């Protein structure tokens, strides 16, 4: 029995168009990787100490300390109880009549130096106030004044175990369906958040220029998540190069959109707080970085799909033109579905604002050109343009790297 000795070049798709095309792609990715590493070293945050903004300070200027608490009871009582916020070991004192009625919640302190004691929380009835019920788990802010007296106040609901449960369910479903690739994708998410927390945010806090910081952070994230989730191959390298190119386009478009539309970012409360307490941080730079980082996920999704489509079509195509044409047909459908998904996602994030505008009797033109809505429109436009351009870019790169025809030769005899 005889066998032909055909060679399989790659389990991920057909062999490259000679060594030159592969060398060019790999060389570009290596060069961009080196530039990313140099940029990270150059822009690495100094870890200089920054004063904590006033809304987040305790009485001594430090970070707010929170403790665990559990609501024991909630009832209506006279406003102004002297026991409000105090550390209690007995029954709370009642306030005299005449001050109105408030909601009183007796809360057991379950962590910190006063664990085992109680405190009283007082809320004015009406919208905007937390609705506490017996059994609710909450976080309490703890303040110690100059005289050493400790007071407590409502900080937030306790969500730790609920979020851990959701995260665990998410991880289990992803790994169960996608197996090892899903696990690698989860590791990529951890790496992405590490880059944001360790590099991007501290660098922006130091006042570094937003464009290079955002590009360096985005590039590092892309190298990690694409290769971790999809493995190292020509297919994923085509997706990575296409994504990096589209990301650079997105950065340029973001800068142009912000300048053209004169977006300041000061229509958002969080940006106003940054401007007030971190004056050395550029708000428009922060807005620009948000545009660039926000485009990462959708670009990555499209480019990986396009590269995979091109390599799969290559096994049955007769020419690279056929590969490109077939993959672009898929890409056009992907653009159509992803663009309206992108726009609706941004519209959903601005829904409370749009609701307020709808009852303010303002004209549609005024609403659409107000900065808060204009930011979302600009973000959608930038993401949509970068998304549309990423499809032919990635498809072209993948079509050059993929060879038409079957990858494997079947044995004979």
C-alpha positions as CSV (number, residue, x, y, z in Angstrom):
1,X,0.0,0.0,0.0
2,X,1.4,3.3,-0.9
3,X,0.7,6.8,0.5
4,X,1.2,10.2,-0.9
5,X,3.4,12.4,1.2
6,X,1.4,15.7,1.2
7,X,2.2,18.0,4.1
8,X,-0.3,19.9,6.3
9,X,1.0,23.4,6.9
10,X,-1.4,24.6,9.6
11,X,-4.3,23.3,11.5
12,X,-5.8,26.8,11.5
13,X,-6.0,27.2,7.7
14,X,-4.1,27.1,4.4
15,X,-0.5,27.9,4.1
16,X,0.7,31.4,3.5
17,X,1.4,33.1,0.2
18,X,5.0,32.2,0.3
19,X,7.3,33.2,3.2
20,X,7.3,36.9,2.3
21,X,3.7,37.7,3.2
22,X,3.9,35.9,6.5
23,X,7.2,37.6,7.3
24,X,5.8,41.0,6.6
25,X,2.8,40.4,8.8
26,X,4.9,38.9,11.6
27,X,7.5,41.6,11.2
28,X,4.8,44.3,11.5
29,X,3.3,42.7,14.6
30,X,6.7,42.4,16.2
31,X,7.5,46.0,15.5
32,X,4.2,47.2,16.9
33,X,4.7,45.0,19.9
34,X,8.1,46.5,20.5
35,X,6.7,50.0,20.1
36,X,3.9,49.1,22.6
37,X,6.5,48.0,25.1
38,X,8.6,51.1,24.6
39,X,5.5,53.3,24.9
40,X,4.5,51.5,28.2
41,X,8.0,52.1,29.7
42,X,7.9,55.8,28.5
43,X,4.4,56.5,29.8
44,X,4.6,54.3,32.9
45,X,2.8,56.1,35.7
46,X,5.0,57.6,38.4
47,X,2.7,56.5,41.3
48,X,2.7,60.0,42.6
49,X,0.3,60.6,45.5
50,X,-2.9,62.4,44.6
51,X,-5.2,63.9,47.2
52,X,-8.4,62.0,47.5
53,X,-11.3,64.1,46.1
54,X,-13.4,65.7,48.8
55,X,-16.6,63.7,48.1
56,X,-14.6,60.5,48.8
57,X,-12.7,61.7,51.9
58,X,-13.4,60.8,55.5
59,X,-13.0,63.5,58.2
60,X,-9.2,63.1,58.3
61,X,-8.7,63.4,54.5
62,X,-8.2,59.7,54.0
63,X,-10.3,57.2,52.1
64,X,-13.8,56.4,53.4
65,X,-13.9,53.3,55.5
66,X,-17.0,51.0,55.1
67,X,-18.3,48.2,57.2
68,X,-20.9,45.5,56.8
69,X,-24.3,45.9,58.2
70,X,-27.7,44.1,58.3
71,X,-31.0,45.9,58.6
72,X,-32.9,44.7,61.7
73,X,-36.1,46.8,61.4
74,X,-37.5,49.8,59.5
75,X,-40.3,52.1,60.7
76,X,-41.7,55.6,60.6
77,X,-40.6,57.9,63.5
78,X,-40.0,61.5,64.4
79,X,-37.2,63.1,62.5
80,X,-34.1,64.2,64.3
81,X,-33.3,61.3,66.7
82,X,-30.1,62.0,68.6
83,X,-29.2,58.3,68.0
84,X,-28.9,58.7,64.3
85,X,-25.5,57.4,63.2
86,X,-24.3,56.7,66.7
87,X,-22.9,53.4,68.0
88,X,-25.8,51.9,70.0
89,X,-25.9,49.1,72.6
90,X,-29.5,49.7,73.6
91,X,-32.8,51.2,72.3
92,X,-32.5,54.3,70.1
93,X,-33.7,57.6,71.6
94,X,-36.8,59.1,70.1
95,X,-37.0,62.6,68.8
96,X,-39.5,65.2,70.0
97,X,-42.7,65.9,68.0
98,X,-42.8,68.7,65.5
99,X,-39.9,67.8,63.3
100,X,-41.8,65.8,60.8
101,X,-41.8,62.1,60.1
102,X,-38.8,60.1,58.8
103,X,-37.9,56.5,58.0
104,X,-35.8,55.0,60.7
105,X,-33.8,51.8,60.0
106,X,-32.1,50.0,62.9
107,X,-28.9,48.3,61.5
108,X,-26.6,45.8,63.1
109,X,-22.9,46.5,62.6
110,X,-21.3,43.3,61.5
111,X,-17.6,44.2,60.9
112,X,-15.0,46.7,62.2
113,X,-14.2,47.9,65.7
114,X,-17.9,48.2,66.6
115,X,-19.1,44.8,65.3
116,X,-22.0,43.5,67.5
117,X,-23.4,47.0,68.2
118,X,-26.2,48.7,66.3
119,X,-26.7,52.1,64.6
120,X,-29.7,54.1,63.5
121,X,-30.1,55.4,59.9
122,X,-32.6,58.2,59.2
123,X,-34.0,59.0,55.8
124,X,-36.5,61.6,54.6
125,X,-39.4,59.9,52.9
126,X,-39.6,60.4,49.1
127,X,-37.8,59.6,45.9
128,X,-34.1,59.2,45.7
129,X,-33.8,57.6,49.2
130,X,-32.8,54.0,49.7
131,X,-35.7,51.7,50.5
132,X,-34.4,49.4,53.3
133,X,-36.2,46.4,54.6
134,X,-35.5,44.0,57.5
135,X,-32.9,41.5,56.4
136,X,-31.2,43.7,53.8
137,X,-27.4,43.6,53.8
138,X,-25.8,47.1,53.5
139,X,-22.4,48.9,53.6
140,X,-22.0,51.6,56.3
141,X,-19.5,54.4,56.0
142,X,-17.6,54.8,59.3
143,X,-16.3,58.3,60.4
144,X,-14.2,59.1,63.4
145,X,-14.0,62.8,64.4
146,X,-11.2,64.6,66.2
147,X,-12.7,63.8,69.5
148,X,-12.7,60.1,68.8
149,X,-16.4,59.7,68.4
150,X,-17.5,57.2,65.7
151,X,-20.6,57.8,63.5
152,X,-22.1,55.6,60.8
153,X,-24.1,56.5,57.7
154,X,-25.6,54.5,54.8
155,X,-23.1,54.0,52.0
156,X,-24.6,51.4,49.6
157,X,-26.2,48.0,49.4
158,X,-24.0,44.9,49.9
159,X,-23.6,43.3,46.5
160,X,-20.4,41.2,46.9
161,X,-22.0,37.7,46.9
162,X,-24.5,38.6,44.2
163,X,-21.8,39.8,41.9
164,X,-19.6,36.8,42.7
165,X,-22.5,34.5,41.8
166,X,-23.1,36.3,38.5
167,X,-19.4,36.2,37.7
168,X,-19.2,32.5,38.5
169,X,-22.2,31.7,36.4
170,X,-20.7,33.6,33.5
171,X,-17.4,31.8,33.8
172,X,-19.0,28.4,34.1
173,X,-21.2,28.9,31.0
174,X,-18.4,30.3,28.9
175,X,-16.0,27.5,29.8
176,X,-18.7,24.8,29.4
177,X,-19.6,26.0,25.9
178,X,-16.2,27.2,24.6
179,X,-14.0,24.8,26.7
180,X,-10.3,25.8,26.8
181,X,-10.8,28.7,24.4
182,X,-13.4,30.1,26.8
183,X,-11.0,29.8,29.7
184,X,-8.3,31.6,27.8
185,X,-10.8,34.3,26.9
186,X,-11.6,34.8,30.6
187,X,-7.8,35.0,31.4
188,X,-7.7,37.7,28.6
189,X,-10.4,39.7,30.4
190,X,-8.4,39.6,33.6
191,X,-5.3,40.8,31.7
192,X,-7.3,43.6,30.1
193,X,-8.6,44.9,33.4
194,X,-5.1,44.6,34.8
195,X,-3.8,46.9,32.0
196,X,-6.6,49.4,32.7
197,X,-6.1,49.5,36.5
198,X,-2.3,49.2,36.6
199,X,-1.3,51.4,33.6
200,X,-4.1,53.3,31.9
201,X,-5.9,54.9,34.8
202,X,-2.7,55.8,36.8
203,X,-1.1,57.3,33.6
204,X,-4.2,59.4,33.0
205,X,-4.2,60.4,36.6
206,X,-0.6,61.6,36.2
207,X,-1.7,63.9,33.4
208,X,-0.1,62.0,30.5
209,X,-1.4,62.6,27.0
210,X,-4.5,60.6,26.4
211,X,-3.8,59.5,22.8
212,X,-0.6,57.6,23.3
213,X,-1.7,56.2,26.6
214,X,-5.0,54.9,25.1
215,X,-3.2,53.4,22.1
216,X,-0.5,51.7,24.2
217,X,-3.0,50.2,26.6
218,X,-5.3,49.1,23.8
219,X,-2.5,47.5,21.9
220,X,-1.3,45.6,24.9
221,X,-4.9,44.4,25.6
222,X,-5.3,43.3,22.0
223,X,-2.1,41.2,21.9
224,X,-3.1,39.5,25.1
225,X,-6.8,38.8,24.5
226,X,-6.6,37.8,20.8
227,X,-3.6,35.4,21.2
228,X,-4.9,34.0,24.5
229,X,-8.4,33.4,23.3
230,X,-7.7,32.2,19.8
231,X,-4.1,30.9,19.8
232,X,-1.0,32.0,17.9
233,X,-1.5,31.5,14.1
234,X,-1.6,33.4,10.8
235,X,-5.4,33.5,11.2
236,X,-5.2,35.4,14.5
237,X,-2.3,37.4,13.4
238,X,-4.4,38.7,10.5
239,X,-7.2,39.6,12.9
240,X,-4.7,41.3,15.2
241,X,-3.1,43.4,12.5
242,X,-6.5,44.4,11.1
243,X,-7.7,45.4,14.6
244,X,-4.6,47.4,15.4
245,X,-4.9,49.3,12.1
246,X,-8.6,50.0,12.7
247,X,-7.8,51.1,16.2
248,X,-5.4,53.7,15.0
249,X,-8.1,54.9,12.6
250,X,-10.5,55.1,15.6
251,X,-8.1,57.2,17.6
252,X,-7.7,59.7,14.7
253,X,-11.4,59.8,14.2
254,X,-12.1,60.2,17.9
255,X,-9.7,63.2,18.1
256,X,-11.3,64.7,14.9
257,X,-14.9,64.2,16.3
258,X,-14.1,65.8,19.6
259,X,-12.5,68.8,18.0
260,X,-15.1,69.2,15.2
261,X,-18.1,68.9,17.5
262,X,-16.3,70.9,20.3
263,X,-17.1,68.3,22.9
264,X,-15.8,69.1,26.4
265,X,-17.1,66.2,28.4
266,X,-18.2,68.6,31.1
267,X,-21.9,67.7,30.7
268,X,-21.2,64.5,32.6
269,X,-21.2,64.7,36.4
270,X,-18.2,62.4,36.9
271,X,-16.1,64.5,34.5
272,X,-17.0,67.6,36.4
273,X,-15.8,66.0,39.6
274,X,-12.5,65.1,37.9
275,X,-12.1,68.7,36.6
276,X,-12.8,70.0,40.1
277,X,-10.5,67.7,42.1
278,X,-8.0,66.5,39.5
279,X,-7.3,69.8,37.6
280,X,-4.2,68.5,35.9
281,X,-6.2,65.7,34.1
282,X,-7.5,66.7,30.7
283,X,-11.2,66.1,30.4
284,X,-11.2,66.0,26.6
285,X,-8.3,63.6,26.9
286,X,-10.3,61.4,29.2
287,X,-13.2,61.5,26.8
288,X,-10.9,60.6,23.9
289,X,-9.4,57.6,25.8
290,X,-13.0,56.5,26.5
291,X,-13.8,56.6,22.8
292,X,-10.7,54.5,21.9
293,X,-11.1,51.9,24.7
294,X,-14.8,51.6,23.9
295,X,-14.1,50.6,20.3
296,X,-11.9,47.7,21.3
297,X,-14.5,45.0,21.9
298,X,-16.6,45.5,18.8
299,X,-13.5,45.8,16.6
300,X,-12.0,42.6,18.0
301,X,-15.3,40.7,17.4
302,X,-15.5,41.7,13.8
303,X,-11.9,41.2,12.8
304,X,-11.6,37.7,14.4
305,X,-14.8,36.7,12.6
306,X,-13.5,38.1,9.2
307,X,-10.2,36.4,9.5
308,X,-11.8,33.1,10.4
309,X,-14.3,33.4,7.5
310,X,-11.5,34.1,5.0
311,X,-9.4,31.1,6.1
312,X,-12.4,28.8,6.0
313,X,-13.5,30.0,2.6
314,X,-9.9,29.5,1.3
315,X,-10.2,25.8,1.6
316,X,-12.9,25.8,-1.1
317,X,-12.0,28.9,-3.1
318,X,-10.2,29.0,-6.4
319,X,-8.5,32.4,-6.1
320,X,-7.7,35.0,-3.5
321,X,-10.2,37.3,-5.2
322,X,-12.9,34.7,-4.5
323,X,-11.7,34.5,-0.9
324,X,-12.0,38.3,-0.5
325,X,-15.3,38.5,-2.3
326,X,-16.9,35.7,-0.2
327,X,-15.6,37.0,3.1
328,X,-16.8,40.5,2.3
329,X,-20.3,39.2,1.7
330,X,-20.2,37.9,5.3
331,X,-18.6,41.1,6.5
332,X,-21.3,43.3,5.1
333,X,-23.9,41.4,7.0
334,X,-21.7,41.6,10.1
335,X,-21.3,45.4,9.7
336,X,-25.1,45.8,9.3
337,X,-25.9,43.9,12.4
338,X,-23.1,45.2,14.6
339,X,-23.6,48.9,13.7
340,X,-27.2,49.1,14.9
341,X,-26.2,47.0,17.9
342,X,-23.5,49.6,18.6
343,X,-25.8,52.5,18.2
344,X,-28.6,50.9,20.4
345,X,-26.0,50.1,23.1
346,X,-25.0,53.8,23.3
347,X,-28.7,54.9,23.1
348,X,-29.5,52.5,26.0
349,X,-26.7,54.1,28.1
350,X,-28.2,57.6,27.5
351,X,-31.8,56.5,28.1
352,X,-32.3,58.3,31.4
353,X,-31.1,61.5,29.8
354,X,-33.3,61.1,26.8
355,X,-36.3,60.5,29.1
356,X,-35.7,63.8,30.9
357,X,-35.4,65.6,27.5
358,X,-38.7,64.0,26.4
359,X,-40.6,65.7,29.2
360,X,-38.7,69.0,28.9
361,X,-40.6,70.1,25.7
362,X,-37.3,70.7,24.0
363,X,-37.1,70.5,20.2
364,X,-35.5,67.4,18.7
365,X,-32.7,69.5,17.2
366,X,-31.8,70.9,20.6
367,X,-31.8,67.4,22.1
368,X,-29.6,65.9,19.5
369,X,-27.1,68.8,19.5
370,X,-26.8,69.0,23.3
371,X,-23.4,67.8,24.5
372,X,-24.6,64.8,26.5
373,X,-26.4,63.3,23.4
374,X,-23.7,64.6,21.0
375,X,-21.1,62.6,22.8
376,X,-23.1,59.4,22.3
377,X,-23.7,60.3,18.6
378,X,-20.0,60.9,18.1
379,X,-19.0,57.8,19.9
380,X,-21.4,55.8,17.7
381,X,-20.2,57.4,14.5
382,X,-16.5,56.8,15.4
383,X,-17.2,53.2,16.4
384,X,-19.3,52.6,13.3
385,X,-16.7,54.0,10.9
386,X,-13.8,52.1,12.5
387,X,-15.9,49.0,12.4
388,X,-16.8,49.3,8.8
389,X,-13.2,50.0,7.8
390,X,-11.9,47.1,9.9
391,X,-13.8,44.6,7.7
392,X,-12.0,45.2,4.3
393,X,-8.7,45.7,6.1
394,X,-8.8,42.4,7.9
395,X,-10.3,40.5,5.0
396,X,-7.6,41.8,2.7
397,X,-4.8,40.7,5.1
398,X,-6.4,37.3,5.7
399,X,-7.0,36.8,1.9
400,X,-3.3,37.4,1.2
401,X,-2.2,35.0,3.9
402,X,-4.6,32.2,3.0
403,X,-3.9,30.0,0.0
404,X,-6.9,28.8,-2.1
405,X,-7.5,25.1,-2.3
406,X,-7.7,22.2,0.2
407,X,-5.2,22.3,3.1
408,X,-4.7,18.6,3.4
409,X,-4.0,16.0,0.8
410,X,-5.9,12.8,1.4
411,X,-3.9,9.6,1.4
412,X,-4.3,7.2,-1.5
413,X,-4.2,3.5,-1.8
